[in-house]
């Protein structure tokens, strides 16, 4: 079964197609765009890339946070120029979240903007990174600090791609699905994976439609991400993004409880939901809480001290000016587990609680 989720943004509107075989729609999408040439940047084997219907340059990409750099964007733009790509042509990404982010930013910058179509091949990219128009790369000082908003012309979430993913890569995407439970998606546990993807995309589309530029409501999508991003950096990206967000989601529940925003049952629900998806729930044993707080102060939401998206009586919202002592105390109360256990199997976390 295929699902179409519209993202309604006026003249920047587009559709997200979710289901088996939807990548075969690429040539039709490019034909509707009127593009004469295409550059496909792919982190996956050549046979994963569908026919574009136009003369095409295929460039290799490398997934993983270490490839999310301005140097990668510069190299891509150089290839675009040598191929003779114009503003009336199209760039296509085929890969995980890193590829989506890097290729999206390159498309946004080249000739001040060229159309981009995303073919996300990881669960993480399908439920989150490919939708909404956020593109960014990392600096040594932090994640996603250099970027632009550049909406794709279409997103093709082919669920056939997910059959090749190793278990840890699937779990990486489940971290984003788990946090959707607390920002308006409802309880997705027990649904088929394709329905979980579609529900996550619908939620994100609804939020992006009312706050495309991250000025208000879109902050909800960062639930669990403030600590999550800090944990990625603290572990040298040994923790994958979804794993770190899962821990950040449990922490967000604990912090909301410590601040009196939610009761013990709702705090426990955070642990239960994250645990249902076999995700890690403990902090790495050797991370320094003070270092994590220092990194979280660099978060894009931290305009007034420490800021977190936290659950509350009226649902999740951005809370700024959170006292540092409350954050450190909550971090100190989190269970700890060896990093190897966290990235190996979340079940070992239970032994640490």
Secondary structure as a PSIPRED ss2 file (coil, helix, strand):
# PSIPRED VFORMAT (PSIPRED V4.0)

   1 X C   1.000  0.000  0.000
   2 X C   1.000  0.000  0.000
   3 X E   0.000  0.000  1.000
   4 X E   0.000  0.000  1.000
   5 X E   0.000  0.000  1.000
   6 X E   0.000  0.000  1.000
   7 X E   0.000  0.000  1.000
   8 X C   1.000  0.000  0.000
   9 X C   1.000  0.000  0.000
  10 X H   0.000  1.000  0.000
  11 X H   0.000  1.000  0.000
  12 X H   0.000  1.000  0.000
  13 X C   1.000  0.000  0.000
  14 X E   0.000  0.000  1.000
  15 X E   0.000  0.000  1.000
  16 X E   0.000  0.000  1.000
  17 X E   0.000  0.000  1.000
  18 X E   0.000  0.000  1.000
  19 X E   0.000  0.000  1.000
  20 X C   1.000  0.000  0.000
  21 X C   1.000  0.000  0.000
  22 X H   0.000  1.000  0.000
  23 X H   0.000  1.000  0.000
  24 X H   0.000  1.000  0.000
  25 X H   0.000  1.000  0.000
  26 X H   0.000  1.000  0.000
  27 X H   0.000  1.000  0.000
  28 X H   0.000  1.000  0.000
  29 X H   0.000  1.000  0.000
  30 X H   0.000  1.000  0.000
  31 X H   0.000  1.000  0.000
  32 X H   0.000  1.000  0.000
  33 X H   0.000  1.000  0.000
  34 X C   1.000  0.000  0.000
  35 X C   1.000  0.000  0.000
  36 X C   1.000  0.000  0.000
  37 X E   0.000  0.000  1.000
  38 X E   0.000  0.000  1.000
  39 X E   0.000  0.000  1.000
  40 X E   0.000  0.000  1.000
  41 X E   0.000  0.000  1.000
  42 X E   0.000  0.000  1.000
  43 X C   1.000  0.000  0.000
  44 X C   1.000  0.000  0.000
  45 X C   1.000  0.000  0.000
  46 X H   0.000  1.000  0.000
  47 X H   0.000  1.000  0.000
  48 X H   0.000  1.000  0.000
  49 X C   1.000  0.000  0.000
  50 X C   1.000  0.000  0.000
  51 X C   1.000  0.000  0.000
  52 X C   1.000  0.000  0.000
  53 X C   1.000  0.000  0.000
  54 X C   1.000  0.000  0.000
  55 X E   0.000  0.000  1.000
  56 X E   0.000  0.000  1.000
  57 X E   0.000  0.000  1.000
  58 X E   0.000  0.000  1.000
  59 X E   0.000  0.000  1.000
  60 X E   0.000  0.000  1.000
  61 X C   1.000  0.000  0.000
  62 X C   1.000  0.000  0.000
  63 X C   1.000  0.000  0.000
  64 X C   1.000  0.000  0.000
  65 X H   0.000  1.000  0.000
  66 X H   0.000  1.000  0.000
  67 X H   0.000  1.000  0.000
  68 X C   1.000  0.000  0.000
  69 X C   1.000  0.000  0.000
  70 X H   0.000  1.000  0.000
  71 X H   0.000  1.000  0.000
  72 X H   0.000  1.000  0.000
  73 X H   0.000  1.000  0.000
  74 X H   0.000  1.000  0.000
  75 X H   0.000  1.000  0.000
  76 X H   0.000  1.000  0.000
  77 X H   0.000  1.000  0.000
  78 X H   0.000  1.000  0.000
  79 X H   0.000  1.000  0.000
  80 X H   0.000  1.000  0.000
  81 X H   0.000  1.000  0.000
  82 X H   0.000  1.000  0.000
  83 X H   0.000  1.000  0.000
  84 X C   1.000  0.000  0.000
  85 X C   1.000  0.000  0.000
  86 X C   1.000  0.000  0.000
  87 X C   1.000  0.000  0.000
  88 X C   1.000  0.000  0.000
  89 X C   1.000  0.000  0.000
  90 X E   0.000  0.000  1.000
  91 X E   0.000  0.000  1.000
  92 X E   0.000  0.000  1.000
  93 X E   0.000  0.000  1.000
  94 X E   0.000  0.000  1.000
  95 X E   0.000  0.000  1.000
  96 X C   1.000  0.000  0.000
  97 X H   0.000  1.000  0.000
  98 X H   0.000  1.000  0.000
  99 X H   0.000  1.000  0.000
 100 X H   0.000  1.000  0.000
 101 X H   0.000  1.000  0.000
 102 X H   0.000  1.000  0.000
 103 X H   0.000  1.000  0.000
 104 X H   0.000  1.000  0.000
 105 X H   0.000  1.000  0.000
 106 X H   0.000  1.000  0.000
 107 X H   0.000  1.000  0.000
 108 X H   0.000  1.000  0.000
 109 X H   0.000  1.000  0.000
 110 X H   0.000  1.000  0.000
 111 X H   0.000  1.000  0.000
 112 X H   0.000  1.000  0.000
 113 X C   1.000  0.000  0.000
 114 X C   1.000  0.000  0.000
 115 X E   0.000  0.000  1.000
 116 X E   0.000  0.000  1.000
 117 X E   0.000  0.000  1.000
 118 X E   0.000  0.000  1.000
 119 X E   0.000  0.000  1.000
 120 X E   0.000  0.000  1.000
 121 X C   1.000  0.000  0.000
 122 X C   1.000  0.000  0.000
 123 X H   0.000  1.000  0.000
 124 X H   0.000  1.000  0.000
 125 X H   0.000  1.000  0.000
 126 X H   0.000  1.000  0.000
 127 X H   0.000  1.000  0.000
 128 X H   0.000  1.000  0.000
 129 X H   0.000  1.000  0.000
 130 X C   1.000  0.000  0.000
 131 X C   1.000  0.000  0.000
 132 X C   1.000  0.000  0.000
 133 X C   1.000  0.000  0.000
 134 X E   0.000  0.000  1.000
 135 X E   0.000  0.000  1.000
 136 X E   0.000  0.000  1.000
 137 X E   0.000  0.000  1.000
 138 X E   0.000  0.000  1.000
 139 X E   0.000  0.000  1.000
 140 X C   1.000  0.000  0.000
 141 X C   1.000  0.000  0.000
 142 X E   0.000  0.000  1.000
 143 X E   0.000  0.000  1.000
 144 X E   0.000  0.000  1.000
 145 X E   0.000  0.000  1.000
 146 X E   0.000  0.000  1.000
 147 X E   0.000  0.000  1.000
 148 X E   0.000  0.000  1.000
 149 X E   0.000  0.000  1.000
 150 X C   1.000  0.000  0.000
 151 X C   1.000  0.000  0.000
 152 X C   1.000  0.000  0.000
 153 X C   1.000  0.000  0.000
 154 X E   0.000  0.000  1.000
 155 X E   0.000  0.000  1.000
 156 X E   0.000  0.000  1.000
 157 X E   0.000  0.000  1.000
 158 X E   0.000  0.000  1.000
 159 X H   0.000  1.000  0.000
 160 X H   0.000  1.000  0.000
 161 X H   0.000  1.000  0.000
 162 X H   0.000  1.000  0.000
 163 X H   0.000  1.000  0.000
 164 X H   0.000  1.000  0.000
 165 X C   1.000  0.000  0.000
 166 X C   1.000  0.000  0.000
 167 X H   0.000  1.000  0.000
 168 X H   0.000  1.000  0.000
 169 X H   0.000  1.000  0.000
 170 X H   0.000  1.000  0.000
 171 X H   0.000  1.000  0.000
 172 X H   0.000  1.000  0.000
 173 X H   0.000  1.000  0.000
 174 X H   0.000  1.000  0.000
 175 X H   0.000  1.000  0.000
 176 X H   0.000  1.000  0.000
 177 X H   0.000  1.000  0.000
 178 X H   0.000  1.000  0.000
 179 X H   0.000  1.000  0.000
 180 X H   0.000  1.000  0.000
 181 X C   1.000  0.000  0.000
 182 X C   1.000  0.000  0.000
 183 X C   1.000  0.000  0.000
 184 X C   1.000  0.000  0.000
 185 X C   1.000  0.000  0.000
 186 X C   1.000  0.000  0.000
 187 X C   1.000  0.000  0.000
 188 X C   1.000  0.000  0.000
 189 X C   1.000  0.000  0.000
 190 X C   1.000  0.000  0.000
 191 X C   1.000  0.000  0.000
 192 X C   1.000  0.000  0.000
 193 X H   0.000  1.000  0.000
 194 X H   0.000  1.000  0.000
 195 X H   0.000  1.000  0.000
 196 X H   0.000  1.000  0.000
 197 X H   0.000  1.000  0.000
 198 X H   0.000  1.000  0.000
 199 X H   0.000  1.000  0.000
 200 X H   0.000  1.000  0.000
 201 X H   0.000  1.000  0.000
 202 X H   0.000  1.000  0.000
 203 X H   0.000  1.000  0.000
 204 X H   0.000  1.000  0.000
 205 X H   0.000  1.000  0.000
 206 X H   0.000  1.000  0.000
 207 X H   0.000  1.000  0.000
 208 X H   0.000  1.000  0.000
 209 X H   0.000  1.000  0.000
 210 X H   0.000  1.000  0.000
 211 X C   1.000  0.000  0.000
 212 X C   1.000  0.000  0.000
 213 X C   1.000  0.000  0.000
 214 X C   1.000  0.000  0.000
 215 X C   1.000  0.000  0.000
 216 X C   1.000  0.000  0.000
 217 X H   0.000  1.000  0.000
 218 X H   0.000  1.000  0.000
 219 X H   0.000  1.000  0.000
 220 X H   0.000  1.000  0.000
 221 X H   0.000  1.000  0.000
 222 X H   0.000  1.000  0.000
 223 X C   1.000  0.000  0.000
 224 X C   1.000  0.000  0.000
 225 X H   0.000  1.000  0.000
 226 X H   0.000  1.000  0.000
 227 X H   0.000  1.000  0.000
 228 X H   0.000  1.000  0.000
 229 X H   0.000  1.000  0.000
 230 X H   0.000  1.000  0.000
 231 X H   0.000  1.000  0.000
 232 X H   0.000  1.000  0.000
 233 X H   0.000  1.000  0.000
 234 X H   0.000  1.000  0.000
 235 X C   1.000  0.000  0.000
 236 X C   1.000  0.000  0.000
 237 X C   1.000  0.000  0.000
 238 X C   1.000  0.000  0.000
 239 X C   1.000  0.000  0.000
 240 X C   1.000  0.000  0.000
 241 X H   0.000  1.000  0.000
 242 X H   0.000  1.000  0.000
 243 X H   0.000  1.000  0.000
 244 X H   0.000  1.000  0.000
 245 X H   0.000  1.000  0.000
 246 X H   0.000  1.000  0.000
 247 X H   0.000  1.000  0.000
 248 X H   0.000  1.000  0.000
 249 X H   0.000  1.000  0.000
 250 X H   0.000  1.000  0.000
 251 X H   0.000  1.000  0.000
 252 X H   0.000  1.000  0.000
 253 X H   0.000  1.000  0.000
 254 X H   0.000  1.000  0.000
 255 X H   0.000  1.000  0.000
 256 X H   0.000  1.000  0.000
 257 X H   0.000  1.000  0.000
 258 X H   0.000  1.000  0.000
 259 X C   1.000  0.000  0.000
 260 X C   1.000  0.000  0.000
 261 X C   1.000  0.000  0.000
 262 X C   1.000  0.000  0.000
 263 X C   1.000  0.000  0.000
 264 X H   0.000  1.000  0.000
 265 X H   0.000  1.000  0.000
 266 X H   0.000  1.000  0.000
 267 X H   0.000  1.000  0.000
 268 X H   0.000  1.000  0.000
 269 X H   0.000  1.000  0.000
 270 X H   0.000  1.000  0.000
 271 X H   0.000  1.000  0.000
 272 X H   0.000  1.000  0.000
 273 X H   0.000  1.000  0.000
 274 X H   0.000  1.000  0.000
 275 X H   0.000  1.000  0.000
 276 X H   0.000  1.000  0.000
 277 X C   1.000  0.000  0.000
 278 X C   1.000  0.000  0.000
 279 X C   1.000  0.000  0.000
 280 X C   1.000  0.000  0.000
 281 X C   1.000  0.000  0.000
 282 X C   1.000  0.000  0.000
 283 X E   0.000  0.000  1.000
 284 X E   0.000  0.000  1.000
 285 X C   1.000  0.000  0.000
 286 X C   1.000  0.000  0.000
 287 X C   1.000  0.000  0.000
 288 X C   1.000  0.000  0.000
 289 X H   0.000  1.000  0.000
 290 X H   0.000  1.000  0.000
 291 X H   0.000  1.000  0.000
 292 X H   0.000  1.000  0.000
 293 X H   0.000  1.000  0.000
 294 X H   0.000  1.000  0.000
 295 X H   0.000  1.000  0.000
 296 X H   0.000  1.000  0.000
 297 X C   1.000  0.000  0.000
 298 X C   1.000  0.000  0.000
 299 X C   1.000  0.000  0.000
 300 X C   1.000  0.000  0.000
 301 X C   1.000  0.000  0.000
 302 X C   1.000  0.000  0.000
 303 X C   1.000  0.000  0.000
 304 X C   1.000  0.000  0.000
 305 X C   1.000  0.000  0.000
 306 X E   0.000  0.000  1.000
 307 X E   0.000  0.000  1.000
 308 X E   0.000  0.000  1.000
 309 X E   0.000  0.000  1.000
 310 X E   0.000  0.000  1.000
 311 X C   1.000  0.000  0.000
 312 X C   1.000  0.000  0.000
 313 X C   1.000  0.000  0.000
 314 X C   1.000  0.000  0.000
 315 X C   1.000  0.000  0.000
 316 X C   1.000  0.000  0.000
 317 X E   0.000  0.000  1.000
 318 X E   0.000  0.000  1.000
 319 X E   0.000  0.000  1.000
 320 X E   0.000  0.000  1.000
 321 X E   0.000  0.000  1.000
 322 X E   0.000  0.000  1.000
 323 X C   1.000  0.000  0.000
 324 X H   0.000  1.000  0.000
 325 X H   0.000  1.000  0.000
 326 X H   0.000  1.000  0.000
 327 X H   0.000  1.000  0.000
 328 X H   0.000  1.000  0.000
 329 X H   0.000  1.000  0.000
 330 X H   0.000  1.000  0.000
 331 X H   0.000  1.000  0.000
 332 X H   0.000  1.000  0.000
 333 X H   0.000  1.000  0.000
 334 X C   1.000  0.000  0.000
 335 X C   1.000  0.000  0.000
 336 X E   0.000  0.000  1.000
 337 X E   0.000  0.000  1.000
 338 X C   1.000  0.000  0.000
 339 X H   0.000  1.000  0.000
 340 X H   0.000  1.000  0.000
 341 X H   0.000  1.000  0.000
 342 X H   0.000  1.000  0.000
 343 X H   0.000  1.000  0.000
 344 X H   0.000  1.000  0.000
 345 X C   1.000  0.000  0.000
 346 X H   0.000  1.000  0.000
 347 X H   0.000  1.000  0.000
 348 X H   0.000  1.000  0.000
 349 X H   0.000  1.000  0.000
 350 X H   0.000  1.000  0.000
 351 X H   0.000  1.000  0.000
 352 X H   0.000  1.000  0.000
 353 X C   1.000  0.000  0.000
